Amino acid sequence: METNEGRDGHVDPHALLGLTDWDAVENCFSDVAPPTEDILLRLLADDPREQGHALRELMEAVWHGNVVSSAAAPAARYVAAVLGDPRTLALVKDRVPVEEAEEGEQTPYPLRAGLLNWLGDVVQDAAAQQHAPYGEQEDVDALLALAPELHDAVLPFLDDRSRDVREAAQGLLLPLLALPALAERTPAHRVLVRHLALTDGHHKWRAIDTLAYWGEDLSRLL
């Protein structure tokens, strides 16, 4: 995808949004949630609070209740295209005030990590629904068809110096590697996947699922 990226890494979000006919797709709550293109545009706002609000809306409206909306694939392409933009380094919070009152104040984290986590969760869920979608099959297929593009987008962040970003990138990589479209790219990641499966990190079970898809012996892991 053409990102219209400048020399400083900034992208033109309006140009990216212009690549999709947003009137032809809907998020899960098109009657009450902001338009998807508005949510995506505000991810790169100047105010970290606004960026955090947009991330929360992305989490709730574009993919919700295990339903992949028709807006999910173009939204995922946009998110992948802006990952390298320095504005995604902003520290954000996604909890609403009532949640902070009940659960305590949330520690801010890089927006880039939140976007990678969102992509990983959506891909993981869509992969589990390849043949029995909760929504429309074509919406799941459209999202999974982005696998090579998402793989290219996540590669620069697998060894990121931010632990939050690095772990979020791993969480996206693992379900991608369990998709047929990336079969030729798996050898480069076998050592990492085996390492993640042997540790007690956040993505242990995603790593085990990936190894199972590859047909590897899991007896020492279970």
Secondary structure, DSSP 8 states (H G I E B T S, - for coil): ----B-TTS-B-HHHHHTTS-GGG---TTTTTS--HHHHHHHTT-S-HHHHHHHHHHIIIIIEETTEE-TTHHHHHHHHHHHTTSGGGGSEE----HHHHHHH-----EEHHHHHHHHHHHHHHHHHHTSSS-SS-HHHHHHHHTTHHHHHHHHGGGTT-SSHHHHHHHHHHHHHHTTSGGGGGGGGGGHHHHHHHHHS-STTHHHHHHHHHHHT---TTT-
